[in-house]
């Protein structure tokens, strides 16, 4: 379609998530997601993603976070690789 042209998009996503408080300082979350979408002129895309995240409170003002994510896509991926793995480590300081 020409630049600025409208494309119709439709899709659905199912997300299941479970969070568990292991201690007052440690929380673990797992998430699974399945999504389908269709874009006119582009085709269909299906994505499955799984993630595990954790948060640990070191003190009243400092916490650490970890996210591990894996996703698989089929169909149109719009320049992104069909398989993506992400690891994010964070440190948060409140003032």
Order of alpha helices (4+ residues) and beta strands (2+ residues): beta-beta-beta-beta-beta
